[in-house]
Structure formats: C-alpha cells, structure tokens
C-alpha cells in the first residue's frame, strides 16, 4: 500500500492554472480533486489526519490490515470514470472482486437469508420464508428499478441549487412515494415481517432509519442488483491510494497532517483557507469535504455561518461503534458480509434514533475481508470488523467509560452465535466510538454519516453542492446532495462538473 509523507512545500507559483483548495481527503474530496484536475485546475488537498481517506482510512496492527470505514463498493462505474478522466484504467491500480452473495442476513433465531444479485436465487430465498410474497418481491424490485432510474441515474448527479429545481421533480417524488418511508413502501409489497426487514434495512448503510428515510432510497436494491457489490483486493484503502496517485499524476498535491481552521471569505467569495498553524493558502475556489454542518457552523466567518438554532434543528445520522479484531484461527463458515439482526427491529431503531439510549440488544454488521483476501491477516488468521449502530453524541453517552463493556457485550453476541471460541482466539483489538468520529473526523455530534437522509434533508433541502452563501465555495461528501454511501459521495463530486467553471475554457 502506498506510504504517503506530509508535503510542506509551498504551492508552485509558476503553475499558471487556477488554484483549487480541497478541504479533506475523504472519497468526496479525492474524487473532486481528480475531476478538478481534469478540468484544468491546480489542486491542493489539505487533510488534517496523517493519512488520506477520512472515514476510509486504514488501520494496521500486529500484521492485520483493517479498513476503517466503507467496505462495500457499489456502482463501480463511478470509480472507472475517475480513472478515465486521469487517462488511466481502474484495473491498472485496483482489482475489484464481485461478492456472491452480497450479504448473509442472519436473524436472531438463527435463520438466514442469502441476499444476492441473482433473480432466480432471490426468488427461491423469498419462497423459503414466504411463498406468497414472491410476487410482491417482484413488484418491489420493479418499483426499485423505476426509483433507481430517476433517483440515481437521472438525478443523482444533478445539483439542486434552487427551489425551482426541487419543484420540477416533485411529481416524480410523489409518484415514487418519496414522501413515504422505505419500510412503508416495502410493506406495501411484502407481508412477511422478516422479509420486510431484509428489503428495508438498506438505509442503515447510509445512516438512515428505514422507518423514516425517504422511500427514494428503495433505489439501493436495484442499484446493487444491476451493478453488483464488490470488494477491492487489499482493502478499500487501495482505492484511496489509487486516487491519490491520480491526483499526483495530474500535478496536484496532497498535504497530510494539515488542519484547516477557517475558510477565508472576501467580498462574499471564498479566497482560500487559513490553517491552524497560521499559514494562509490562497485559492480561486474552495471545495469542502469536511462535515457539512461543521463547514457551515465553524469554518466560515461568523456572518456566513449557520445560526445556533439552525444547527440544533439539523437531524444527524446515528453513531457507529466499530470493533476491529484479529483471530489466530480462521472462521471459514463466516461469510465476507454478514448482517446479524437482533431480536428487535423497529424498537431498536427507535432507541438509537429517537430515544438515543444504548440498548441491551444490538444488530451488527460483521465484515470478514479475509474470506476474500487472506493477505489482510497473517497466515492462518482472520481479520474482522463488527459495526453496531448506536446513538450519536446527542445521547450523552460517555464512550470513554462505555467502550470496553460494550465491546465485551458484542463479543458475547458473536461467540454465542457465529464465532464459537472467539474470546480465546483474539490476538489484536481496536475500537472506534462516536467520540472518535467527532475527535478524528470533526463529525458533528459524532454521527457516522453526517445528516440523516430524511426527505426534509434531501435534494434542495440538503446543503447545496454550490454554496448559496459564499461564491466560489463548493461542498462534496456525505453531508451534501445526494448523500452518504460511496455512490452518493462520488456523485457529489460529479456534480462539480455542472457547477464549477471549466478552467480550460475560462483560462
């Protein structure tokens, strides 16, 4: 994997291209940088951590490699496009392997559902649980296809900078039940409660509660079926390193360990950034891949910031507790992706999103990358991470005190179900809590995915990709349109092609 050193060199003033400064080296910032470089800009990426990737950084410990964040690659054509813009092929730098099944969904009673992209096998799986729901499943997938065609293919890369743009899609939103929740729409087609869970859980992958996330997110089922679910050999960090190499091939710069204190604004336009060190970096435009709430509440001058009241009214996604661990044995019966559902669905989500209490039960996402790529662990060993949705920091939990007891609780759940003998097999361990999300990523309320994907925080109602308050300021990443998840984040960078002037034309 590419080792990246902090670059303290001053900008090369002999380069005549307009200068774009990108705050944050998450996937949104890196994708934006490649696109701006292809459009004639000299790009400087400023990342406060000591490695690129943001939530997609990599942990290495005791011979194990752990992807810190995203592990599911969907819509790989969005990555292909970035490599093409830089004159390369994705396969030159990264090998994507299709997952089959996509996930194994395990219920609290031990029953499991193999979720794949094969229509015949999916019909058979549905029939195992509820034969009468096969027709309803087909109808739901047809609905998902219609939503994906409009919500992702037609509108996913379209900026919503005006009320008019929102009004234009209002008829489509109503026709596709965008005003309803994902769960409500799934329940229209499918009667079996376990299958309703299987086909409504997807919003959790982008920080949403299926019982109130807009039904537009029903598109994920079709998106996965059509373009598959993939894993990058070597881990998701290979995609991060590949993007950094593309930026450098475009003569852009990636500076690590550099903390942006504020965005400089003169006469209503962004003119660069000021670093915590006091250094000023001038720019013709600024792109923020920082948390959108933090961008508007802390990085901008006081006169352009969100008011404290507006900040309080925002609805943040849930928090995440992630335990990374390695075992001295292999658990060959555990799939690459396992979703382990607890005994409650609606009640647990109400605890997390509404009551913001840490429940005794849990639903878990168990990731075993060594099922596909054994090189991520020493010989004969397995690498894992297990993720539990938990309340964000608005719940008031003290994670410094709770982290270890909660990790032990998760370990007991795993050991009693799919990983017998776990406690005696662990050889390395590391945890990340919502407090770490706030401290490391400057995530408002320590949320895992930025703003919650509800209708009133979607499209025009979401922070705009082109700032409406400051000229020459643009936003990318999970907290802006279209939202979280790799397809959403990469699409937010794609929107820049529509709202940022092409430097090759304006030069």
URWO-V530232 format. One record per residue. N is the residue number from 0. RES is the residue in one letter. SS is DSSP state (H for helix, E for strand, C for the rest). PSI is psi in whole degrees, -180 to 180 (* if undefined). OMEGA is omega as a letter, one per 40 degrees, with the letter a starting at -180 (NA if undefined). Layout:
# URWO-V530232
n=N res=RES ss=SS psi=PSI omega=OMEGA
n=N res=RES ss=SS psi=PSI omega=OMEGA
This chain:
# URWO-V530232
n=0 res=X ss=C psi=145 omega=a
n=1 res=X ss=C psi=130 omega=i
n=2 res=X ss=C psi=128 omega=a
n=3 res=X ss=C psi=127 omega=i
n=4 res=X ss=C psi=153 omega=i
n=5 res=X ss=C psi=133 omega=a
n=6 res=X ss=C psi=108 omega=a
n=7 res=X ss=C psi=7 omega=a
n=8 res=X ss=C psi=146 omega=i
n=9 res=X ss=C psi=156 omega=i
n=10 res=X ss=C psi=142 omega=a
n=11 res=X ss=C psi=102 omega=a
n=12 res=X ss=C psi=-11 omega=i
n=13 res=X ss=C psi=-14 omega=i
n=14 res=X ss=C psi=117 omega=a
n=15 res=X ss=C psi=-6 omega=a
n=16 res=X ss=C psi=147 omega=i
n=17 res=X ss=C psi=146 omega=a
n=18 res=X ss=E psi=128 omega=i
n=19 res=X ss=E psi=128 omega=i
n=20 res=X ss=E psi=130 omega=i
n=21 res=X ss=E psi=123 omega=a
n=22 res=X ss=E psi=110 omega=i
n=23 res=X ss=C psi=131 omega=a
n=24 res=X ss=C psi=37 omega=i
n=25 res=X ss=E psi=-180 omega=a
n=26 res=X ss=H psi=-37 omega=i
n=27 res=X ss=H psi=-46 omega=a
n=28 res=X ss=H psi=-41 omega=i
n=29 res=X ss=H psi=-43 omega=i
n=30 res=X ss=H psi=-41 omega=i
n=31 res=X ss=H psi=-39 omega=a
n=32 res=X ss=H psi=-43 omega=i
n=33 res=X ss=H psi=-44 omega=a
n=34 res=X ss=H psi=-42 omega=i
n=35 res=X ss=H psi=-39 omega=i
n=36 res=X ss=H psi=-38 omega=i
n=37 res=X ss=H psi=-19 omega=a
n=38 res=X ss=C psi=17 omega=i
n=39 res=X ss=C psi=13 omega=i
n=40 res=X ss=C psi=148 omega=i
n=41 res=X ss=E psi=120 omega=a
n=42 res=X ss=E psi=135 omega=i
n=43 res=X ss=E psi=122 omega=i
n=44 res=X ss=E psi=131 omega=a
n=45 res=X ss=E psi=117 omega=a
n=46 res=X ss=E psi=127 omega=a
n=47 res=X ss=C psi=-25 omega=i
n=48 res=X ss=C psi=171 omega=a
n=49 res=X ss=C psi=5 omega=i
n=50 res=X ss=C psi=155 omega=i
n=51 res=X ss=C psi=169 omega=i
n=52 res=X ss=E psi=-25 omega=a
n=53 res=X ss=H psi=-126 omega=i
n=54 res=X ss=H psi=-16 omega=i
n=55 res=X ss=H psi=24 omega=i
n=56 res=X ss=C psi=177 omega=a
n=57 res=X ss=E psi=136 omega=i
n=58 res=X ss=E psi=134 omega=i
n=59 res=X ss=E psi=128 omega=a
n=60 res=X ss=E psi=125 omega=i
n=61 res=X ss=C psi=37 omega=i
n=62 res=X ss=C psi=0 omega=i
n=63 res=X ss=E psi=149 omega=i
n=64 res=X ss=E psi=125 omega=a
n=65 res=X ss=E psi=122 omega=i
n=66 res=X ss=E psi=128 omega=a
n=67 res=X ss=C psi=-33 omega=a
n=68 res=X ss=C psi=-109 omega=a
n=69 res=X ss=C psi=134 omega=i
n=70 res=X ss=C psi=-10 omega=a
n=71 res=X ss=C psi=118 omega=i
n=72 res=X ss=E psi=113 omega=i
n=73 res=X ss=C psi=166 omega=a
n=74 res=X ss=C psi=56 omega=a
n=75 res=X ss=C psi=-16 omega=i
n=76 res=X ss=H psi=-24 omega=i
n=77 res=X ss=H psi=-35 omega=i
n=78 res=X ss=H psi=-42 omega=i
n=79 res=X ss=H psi=-41 omega=a
n=80 res=X ss=H psi=-38 omega=i
n=81 res=X ss=H psi=-44 omega=i
n=82 res=X ss=H psi=-39 omega=i
n=83 res=X ss=H psi=-42 omega=i
n=84 res=X ss=H psi=-29 omega=a
n=85 res=X ss=C psi=10 omega=i
n=86 res=X ss=C psi=23 omega=a
n=87 res=X ss=C psi=176 omega=i
n=88 res=X ss=C psi=143 omega=i
n=89 res=X ss=H psi=-41 omega=a
n=90 res=X ss=H psi=-15 omega=i
n=91 res=X ss=H psi=-28 omega=a
n=92 res=X ss=H psi=-26 omega=a
n=93 res=X ss=C psi=139 omega=i
n=94 res=X ss=C psi=118 omega=i
n=95 res=X ss=E psi=133 omega=a
n=96 res=X ss=E psi=127 omega=i
n=97 res=X ss=E psi=142 omega=i
n=98 res=X ss=C psi=138 omega=i
n=99 res=X ss=C psi=108 omega=e
n=100 res=X ss=C psi=170 omega=i
n=101 res=X ss=C psi=-51 omega=i
n=102 res=X ss=E psi=156 omega=i
n=103 res=X ss=E psi=119 omega=a
n=104 res=X ss=E psi=120 omega=a
n=105 res=X ss=E psi=124 omega=i
n=106 res=X ss=C psi=165 omega=a
n=107 res=X ss=C psi=-26 omega=i
n=108 res=X ss=C psi=3 omega=i
n=109 res=X ss=C psi=-14 omega=i
n=110 res=X ss=C psi=151 omega=a
n=111 res=X ss=E psi=156 omega=a
n=112 res=X ss=E psi=123 omega=i
n=113 res=X ss=E psi=105 omega=a
n=114 res=X ss=E psi=116 omega=a
n=115 res=X ss=C psi=-178 omega=i
n=116 res=X ss=C psi=6 omega=a
n=117 res=X ss=C psi=114 omega=a
n=118 res=X ss=H psi=-41 omega=a
n=119 res=X ss=H psi=-45 omega=i
n=120 res=X ss=H psi=-35 omega=i
n=121 res=X ss=H psi=-41 omega=i
n=122 res=X ss=H psi=-40 omega=i
n=123 res=X ss=H psi=-39 omega=i
n=124 res=X ss=H psi=-44 omega=i
n=125 res=X ss=H psi=-43 omega=a
n=126 res=X ss=H psi=-32 omega=i
n=127 res=X ss=H psi=-36 omega=a
n=128 res=X ss=H psi=-42 omega=a
n=129 res=X ss=H psi=92 omega=a
n=130 res=X ss=H psi=-34 omega=a
n=131 res=X ss=H psi=-11 omega=a
n=132 res=X ss=H psi=-1 omega=a
n=133 res=X ss=H psi=-45 omega=i
n=134 res=X ss=H psi=-43 omega=i
n=135 res=X ss=H psi=-38 omega=i
n=136 res=X ss=H psi=-45 omega=i
n=137 res=X ss=H psi=-41 omega=i
n=138 res=X ss=H psi=-39 omega=i
n=139 res=X ss=H psi=-43 omega=a
n=140 res=X ss=H psi=-34 omega=i
n=141 res=X ss=H psi=-40 omega=i
n=142 res=X ss=H psi=-44 omega=i
n=143 res=X ss=H psi=-39 omega=i
n=144 res=X ss=H psi=-42 omega=i
n=145 res=X ss=H psi=-40 omega=i
n=146 res=X ss=H psi=-42 omega=a
n=147 res=X ss=H psi=-40 omega=a
n=148 res=X ss=H psi=-40 omega=a
n=149 res=X ss=H psi=-52 omega=a
n=150 res=X ss=H psi=-33 omega=a
n=151 res=X ss=H psi=-55 omega=a
n=152 res=X ss=H psi=-40 omega=a
n=153 res=X ss=H psi=-37 omega=a
n=154 res=X ss=C psi=-11 omega=a
n=155 res=X ss=C psi=-25 omega=a
n=156 res=X ss=C psi=18 omega=a
n=157 res=X ss=C psi=128 omega=i
n=158 res=X ss=C psi=145 omega=i
n=159 res=X ss=C psi=80 omega=a
n=160 res=X ss=C psi=-2 omega=a
n=161 res=X ss=C psi=159 omega=i
n=162 res=X ss=H psi=-36 omega=a
n=163 res=X ss=H psi=-42 omega=a
n=164 res=X ss=H psi=-33 omega=i
n=165 res=X ss=H psi=-42 omega=a
n=166 res=X ss=H psi=-31 omega=a
n=167 res=X ss=H psi=-32 omega=a
n=168 res=X ss=H psi=-2 omega=a
n=169 res=X ss=H psi=-44 omega=i
n=170 res=X ss=H psi=-40 omega=i
n=171 res=X ss=H psi=-40 omega=i
n=172 res=X ss=H psi=-44 omega=a
n=173 res=X ss=H psi=-43 omega=a
n=174 res=X ss=H psi=-33 omega=a
n=175 res=X ss=C psi=12 omega=i
n=176 res=X ss=C psi=33 omega=a
n=177 res=X ss=C psi=-19 omega=i
n=178 res=X ss=C psi=-10 omega=i
n=179 res=X ss=C psi=171 omega=i
n=180 res=X ss=E psi=161 omega=i
n=181 res=X ss=H psi=-48 omega=a
n=182 res=X ss=H psi=-43 omega=a
n=183 res=X ss=H psi=-41 omega=a
n=184 res=X ss=H psi=-44 omega=i
n=185 res=X ss=H psi=-41 omega=a
n=186 res=X ss=H psi=-22 omega=i
n=187 res=X ss=H psi=-31 omega=a
n=188 res=X ss=H psi=-31 omega=a
n=189 res=X ss=C psi=134 omega=a
n=190 res=X ss=C psi=-34 omega=a
n=191 res=X ss=C psi=129 omega=a
n=192 res=X ss=H psi=-36 omega=i
n=193 res=X ss=H psi=-39 omega=i
n=194 res=X ss=H psi=-32 omega=i
n=195 res=X ss=H psi=-37 omega=i
n=196 res=X ss=H psi=-46 omega=a
n=197 res=X ss=H psi=-41 omega=a
n=198 res=X ss=C psi=6 omega=i
n=199 res=X ss=C psi=-3 omega=a
n=200 res=X ss=H psi=-16 omega=a
n=201 res=X ss=H psi=-37 omega=i
n=202 res=X ss=H psi=-25 omega=i
n=203 res=X ss=H psi=-25 omega=i
n=204 res=X ss=H psi=-14 omega=i
n=205 res=X ss=H psi=19 omega=i
n=206 res=X ss=C psi=14 omega=a
n=207 res=X ss=C psi=154 omega=i
n=208 res=X ss=C psi=117 omega=a
n=209 res=X ss=C psi=-21 omega=a
n=210 res=X ss=C psi=-4 omega=i
n=211 res=X ss=C psi=-6 omega=i
n=212 res=X ss=C psi=139 omega=a
n=213 res=X ss=E psi=139 omega=a
n=214 res=X ss=H psi=-7 omega=i
n=215 res=X ss=H psi=-30 omega=a
n=216 res=X ss=H psi=1 omega=i
n=217 res=X ss=H psi=-15 omega=a
n=218 res=X ss=H psi=-22 omega=a
n=219 res=X ss=H psi=-36 omega=a
n=220 res=X ss=H psi=-44 omega=i
n=221 res=X ss=H psi=-39 omega=i
n=222 res=X ss=H psi=-44 omega=i
n=223 res=X ss=H psi=-42 omega=a
n=224 res=X ss=H psi=-42 omega=a
n=225 res=X ss=H psi=-39 omega=a
n=226 res=X ss=H psi=-2 omega=i
n=227 res=X ss=C psi=172 omega=i
n=228 res=X ss=C psi=129 omega=a
n=229 res=X ss=E psi=163 omega=i
n=230 res=X ss=E psi=138 omega=i
n=231 res=X ss=E psi=120 omega=i
n=232 res=X ss=C psi=135 omega=a
n=233 res=X ss=C psi=-10 omega=i
n=234 res=X ss=C psi=165 omega=a
n=235 res=X ss=C psi=-25 omega=i
n=236 res=X ss=H psi=-23 omega=i
n=237 res=X ss=H psi=-35 omega=i
n=238 res=X ss=H psi=-39 omega=i
n=239 res=X ss=H psi=-51 omega=a
n=240 res=X ss=H psi=-37 omega=i
n=241 res=X ss=H psi=-41 omega=i
n=242 res=X ss=H psi=-39 omega=i
n=243 res=X ss=H psi=-41 omega=i
n=244 res=X ss=H psi=-39 omega=i
n=245 res=X ss=H psi=-44 omega=a
n=246 res=X ss=H psi=-44 omega=a
n=247 res=X ss=H psi=-32 omega=i
n=248 res=X ss=H psi=-25 omega=i
n=249 res=X ss=C psi=10 omega=a
n=250 res=X ss=C psi=29 omega=i
n=251 res=X ss=C psi=171 omega=a
n=252 res=X ss=E psi=143 omega=i
n=253 res=X ss=E psi=112 omega=i
n=254 res=X ss=E psi=126 omega=a
n=255 res=X ss=E psi=157 omega=a
n=256 res=X ss=C psi=30 omega=a
n=257 res=X ss=C psi=117 omega=a
n=258 res=X ss=C psi=119 omega=i
n=259 res=X ss=E psi=122 omega=a
n=260 res=X ss=E psi=-37 omega=i
n=261 res=X ss=E psi=159 omega=i
n=262 res=X ss=E psi=129 omega=i
n=263 res=X ss=E psi=132 omega=i
n=264 res=X ss=E psi=126 omega=i
n=265 res=X ss=E psi=128 omega=i
n=266 res=X ss=C psi=39 omega=i
n=267 res=X ss=C psi=8 omega=a
n=268 res=X ss=E psi=143 omega=i
n=269 res=X ss=E psi=131 omega=a
n=270 res=X ss=E psi=8 omega=a
n=271 res=X ss=E psi=-162 omega=a
n=272 res=X ss=E psi=158 omega=i
n=273 res=X ss=E psi=130 omega=a
n=274 res=X ss=E psi=160 omega=i
n=275 res=X ss=C psi=-26 omega=i
n=276 res=X ss=C psi=-11 omega=a
n=277 res=X ss=C psi=-13 omega=i
n=278 res=X ss=C psi=142 omega=i
n=279 res=X ss=E psi=132 omega=i
n=280 res=X ss=E psi=110 omega=a
n=281 res=X ss=E psi=150 omega=a
n=282 res=X ss=C psi=155 omega=i
n=283 res=X ss=C psi=-25 omega=i
n=284 res=X ss=E psi=157 omega=a
n=285 res=X ss=E psi=134 omega=i
n=286 res=X ss=E psi=124 omega=i
n=287 res=X ss=E psi=121 omega=i
n=288 res=X ss=C psi=11 omega=i
n=289 res=X ss=C psi=165 omega=i
n=290 res=X ss=C psi=130 omega=a
n=291 res=X ss=H psi=-35 omega=i
n=292 res=X ss=H psi=-40 omega=i
n=293 res=X ss=H psi=-40 omega=i
n=294 res=X ss=H psi=-47 omega=a
n=295 res=X ss=H psi=-22 omega=a
n=296 res=X ss=H psi=-19 omega=a
n=297 res=X ss=H psi=-39 omega=a
n=298 res=X ss=H psi=-27 omega=a
n=299 res=X ss=C psi=156 omega=i
n=300 res=X ss=C psi=156 omega=a
n=301 res=X ss=H psi=-36 omega=a
n=302 res=X ss=H psi=-19 omega=i
n=303 res=X ss=H psi=2 omega=a
n=304 res=X ss=C psi=159 omega=i
n=305 res=X ss=C psi=146 omega=i
n=306 res=X ss=C psi=156 omega=i
n=307 res=X ss=H psi=-36 omega=i
n=308 res=X ss=H psi=-43 omega=i
n=309 res=X ss=H psi=-39 omega=i
n=310 res=X ss=H psi=-43 omega=i
n=311 res=X ss=H psi=-33 omega=a
n=312 res=X ss=H psi=-16 omega=i
n=313 res=X ss=C psi=147 omega=i
n=314 res=X ss=C psi=117 omega=a
n=315 res=X ss=E psi=153 omega=i
n=316 res=X ss=C psi=173 omega=a
n=317 res=X ss=C psi=168 omega=i
n=318 res=X ss=E psi=171 omega=i
n=319 res=X ss=E psi=134 omega=i
n=320 res=X ss=E psi=122 omega=a
n=321 res=X ss=E psi=126 omega=i
n=322 res=X ss=E psi=120 omega=i
n=323 res=X ss=E psi=131 omega=a
n=324 res=X ss=E psi=154 omega=i
n=325 res=X ss=E psi=147 omega=a
n=326 res=X ss=E psi=153 omega=a
n=327 res=X ss=C psi=7 omega=i
n=328 res=X ss=C psi=167 omega=i
n=329 res=X ss=C psi=139 omega=i
n=330 res=X ss=C psi=76 omega=a
n=331 res=X ss=C psi=-21 omega=a
n=332 res=X ss=C psi=-7 omega=i
n=333 res=X ss=C psi=128 omega=a
n=334 res=X ss=C psi=171 omega=i
n=335 res=X ss=C psi=-47 omega=i
n=336 res=X ss=E psi=120 omega=i
n=337 res=X ss=E psi=128 omega=i
n=338 res=X ss=E psi=115 omega=a
n=339 res=X ss=E psi=107 omega=a
n=340 res=X ss=C psi=138 omega=i
n=341 res=X ss=C psi=-176 omega=a
n=342 res=X ss=C psi=-18 omega=i
n=343 res=X ss=C psi=149 omega=i
n=344 res=X ss=C psi=-71 omega=a
n=345 res=X ss=H psi=-44 omega=a
n=346 res=X ss=H psi=-41 omega=i
n=347 res=X ss=H psi=-43 omega=a
n=348 res=X ss=H psi=-34 omega=i
n=349 res=X ss=H psi=-39 omega=i
n=350 res=X ss=H psi=-44 omega=a
n=351 res=X ss=H psi=-50 omega=a
n=352 res=X ss=H psi=-35 omega=a
n=353 res=X ss=H psi=-59 omega=a
n=354 res=X ss=H psi=-22 omega=i
n=355 res=X ss=C psi=47 omega=i
n=356 res=X ss=C psi=152 omega=i
n=357 res=X ss=C psi=107 omega=a
n=358 res=X ss=C psi=161 omega=i
n=359 res=X ss=C psi=-35 omega=i
n=360 res=X ss=C psi=172 omega=a
n=361 res=X ss=C psi=152 omega=i
n=362 res=X ss=C psi=142 omega=a
n=363 res=X ss=E psi=149 omega=i
n=364 res=X ss=E psi=116 omega=a
n=365 res=X ss=E psi=121 omega=a
n=366 res=X ss=E psi=123 omega=i
n=367 res=X ss=C psi=82 omega=a
n=368 res=X ss=H psi=-25 omega=i
n=369 res=X ss=H psi=-8 omega=i
n=370 res=X ss=H psi=-29 omega=a
n=371 res=X ss=C psi=-36 omega=a
n=372 res=X ss=C psi=89 omega=a
n=373 res=X ss=H psi=-16 omega=a
n=374 res=X ss=H psi=-11 omega=a
n=375 res=X ss=H psi=1 omega=i
n=376 res=X ss=C psi=159 omega=i
n=377 res=X ss=C psi=160 omega=a
n=378 res=X ss=C psi=135 omega=i
n=379 res=X ss=C psi=4 omega=a
n=380 res=X ss=C psi=168 omega=i
n=381 res=X ss=E psi=145 omega=i
n=382 res=X ss=E psi=141 omega=a
n=383 res=X ss=E psi=154 omega=i
n=384 res=X ss=E psi=147 omega=i
n=385 res=X ss=E psi=130 omega=a
n=386 res=X ss=E psi=133 omega=i
n=387 res=X ss=E psi=123 omega=i
n=388 res=X ss=E psi=133 omega=a
n=389 res=X ss=E psi=170 omega=i
n=390 res=X ss=C psi=149 omega=i
n=391 res=X ss=C psi=-178 omega=a
n=392 res=X ss=H psi=-11 omega=i
n=393 res=X ss=H psi=-17 omega=i
n=394 res=X ss=H psi=-14 omega=i
n=395 res=X ss=C psi=10 omega=a
n=396 res=X ss=C psi=141 omega=i
n=397 res=X ss=C psi=95 omega=a
n=398 res=X ss=H psi=-18 omega=i
n=399 res=X ss=H psi=-33 omega=i
n=400 res=X ss=H psi=-30 omega=a
n=401 res=X ss=H psi=-19 omega=a
n=402 res=X ss=H psi=-51 omega=a
n=403 res=X ss=H psi=-45 omega=i
n=404 res=X ss=H psi=-38 omega=a
n=405 res=X ss=H psi=-38 omega=i
n=406 res=X ss=H psi=-43 omega=i
n=407 res=X ss=H psi=-36 omega=i
n=408 res=X ss=H psi=-44 omega=i
n=409 res=X ss=H psi=-42 omega=i
n=410 res=X ss=H psi=-40 omega=i
n=411 res=X ss=H psi=-39 omega=i
n=412 res=X ss=H psi=-46 omega=a
n=413 res=X ss=H psi=-43 omega=a
n=414 res=X ss=H psi=-31 omega=a
n=415 res=X ss=C psi=-5 omega=a
n=416 res=X ss=C psi=-81 omega=a
n=417 res=X ss=C psi=-7 omega=a
n=418 res=X ss=C psi=68 omega=i
n=419 res=X ss=C psi=142 omega=i
n=420 res=X ss=C psi=16 omega=a
n=421 res=X ss=H psi=-48 omega=a
n=422 res=X ss=H psi=-32 omega=a
n=423 res=X ss=H psi=-6 omega=a
n=424 res=X ss=H psi=-12 omega=a
n=425 res=X ss=E psi=130 omega=i
n=426 res=X ss=E psi=-13 omega=i
n=427 res=X ss=E psi=150 omega=a
n=428 res=X ss=E psi=144 omega=a
n=429 res=X ss=E psi=139 omega=i
n=430 res=X ss=E psi=153 omega=i
n=431 res=X ss=E psi=133 omega=a
n=432 res=X ss=C psi=172 omega=i
n=433 res=X ss=H psi=-31 omega=i
n=434 res=X ss=H psi=-39 omega=i
n=435 res=X ss=H psi=-37 omega=i
n=436 res=X ss=H psi=-39 omega=i
n=437 res=X ss=H psi=-44 omega=a
n=438 res=X ss=H psi=-43 omega=a
n=439 res=X ss=H psi=-40 omega=a
n=440 res=X ss=H psi=3 omega=a
n=441 res=X ss=C psi=39 omega=a
n=442 res=X ss=C psi=123 omega=a
n=443 res=X ss=H psi=130 omega=a
n=444 res=X ss=H psi=13 omega=a
n=445 res=X ss=H psi=23 omega=a
n=446 res=X ss=C psi=151 omega=a
n=447 res=X ss=C psi=-23 omega=a
n=448 res=X ss=C psi=19 omega=a
n=449 res=X ss=C psi=-139 omega=a
n=450 res=X ss=E psi=141 omega=i
n=451 res=X ss=C psi=137 omega=a
n=452 res=X ss=C psi=73 omega=i
n=453 res=X ss=C psi=164 omega=a
n=454 res=X ss=H psi=-38 omega=a
n=455 res=X ss=H psi=1 omega=i
n=456 res=X ss=H psi=37 omega=i
n=457 res=X ss=C psi=157 omega=i
n=458 res=X ss=H psi=-125 omega=a
n=459 res=X ss=H psi=-27 omega=a
n=460 res=X ss=H psi=-9 omega=i
n=461 res=X ss=C psi=154 omega=i
n=462 res=X ss=E psi=132 omega=a
n=463 res=X ss=C psi=152 omega=i
n=464 res=X ss=C psi=-31 omega=i
n=465 res=X ss=E psi=120 omega=a
n=466 res=X ss=C psi=134 omega=i
n=467 res=X ss=C psi=-8 omega=a
n=468 res=X ss=C psi=-29 omega=a
n=469 res=X ss=C psi=125 omega=i
n=470 res=X ss=E psi=151 omega=i
n=471 res=X ss=C psi=21 omega=i
n=472 res=X ss=E psi=131 omega=a
n=473 res=X ss=E psi=153 omega=a
n=474 res=X ss=E psi=139 omega=i
n=475 res=X ss=C psi=167 omega=i
n=476 res=X ss=C psi=-173 omega=a
n=477 res=X ss=C psi=-28 omega=a
n=478 res=X ss=C psi=1 omega=i
n=479 res=X ss=E psi=-178 omega=i
n=480 res=X ss=C psi=138 omega=e
n=481 res=X ss=C psi=-11 omega=i
n=482 res=X ss=C psi=-165 omega=a
n=483 res=X ss=C psi=178 omega=a
n=484 res=X ss=C psi=151 omega=a
n=485 res=X ss=H psi=-45 omega=i
n=486 res=X ss=H psi=-40 omega=a
n=487 res=X ss=H psi=-45 omega=a
n=488 res=X ss=H psi=-44 omega=i
n=489 res=X ss=H psi=-35 omega=i
n=490 res=X ss=H psi=-33 omega=i
n=491 res=X ss=H psi=-36 omega=i
n=492 res=X ss=H psi=-35 omega=i
n=493 res=X ss=H psi=-31 omega=i
n=494 res=X ss=C psi=-28 omega=a
n=495 res=X ss=H psi=-30 omega=i
n=496 res=X ss=H psi=-24 omega=a
n=497 res=X ss=H psi=-24 omega=a
n=498 res=X ss=H psi=-14 omega=i
n=499 res=X ss=C psi=131 omega=i
n=500 res=X ss=C psi=144 omega=i
n=501 res=X ss=C psi=116 omega=a
n=502 res=X ss=H psi=-23 omega=i
n=503 res=X ss=H psi=-24 omega=i
n=504 res=X ss=H psi=-39 omega=a
n=505 res=X ss=H psi=-16 omega=a
n=506 res=X ss=C psi=* omega=NA
